[in-house]
Amino acid sequence: MSKPENSPEGVDLKPMPAFAPTRPQDVFGILQHSGGPKTLEDMDAGVLAEAQQRDARD
């Protein structure tokens, strides 16, 4: 998304952030999760599985 600004040469488009800045403490815990914490290995396996699914669709 861009913010237009008039200039002598025409309209300049300036980039705007997609989301308002947030602090980690404002968003931690916002998503519900049941079960224990995930290990790094669990997270790596999840990322790999998603990448493989996306690659298979392309």
Secondary structure, 3 states (H helix, E strand, C coil): CEEEEEECCEEEEEECCCCCCCCHHHHCCCCCCCCCCCCHHHHHHHHHHHHHHHHHHC
